[in-house]
């Protein structure tokens, strides 16, 4: 199957290893057709632009709270998992995500596609268990 740019549009559930203590932070990314994305963690304004080329995914945050945060990774051949690293200033660590819907379900979860409305719930996903993603992180080591 040849992967296309549109293959990353949808809702993704994943985790990244934090900057300070290496603990796993779980969140969702809502990736839209217009080249923008939104996540559901902490700040309702977390958003940015995405790119996809040659099987590589890049998410660049543009909001002032985390401007400069970049997630890069490789999309697997089935188009449903991403594994890579995040970079912020001089720090970096691993992140993984698994596609859970071909539709970006931001509105259903309290996040509008408009991205600038400044509303949305704080993420409760940090309490969720992600065993398959945990295994992906372990396999990367």
RACORPE-V331971 format. One record per helix or strand of 3 or more residues. SS is the DSSP state (H for helix, E for strand). FROM is the first residue (numbers start at 1). TO is the last residue. If there is no record, write none. Layout:
BEGIN
SS:FROM:TO  SS:FROM:TO
END
This chain:
BEGIN
H:5:8  E:10:17  E:24:31  E:36:39  E:47:53  E:56:61  E:70:75  E:81:88  E:91:101  H:107:109  H:125:127  H:131:140
END
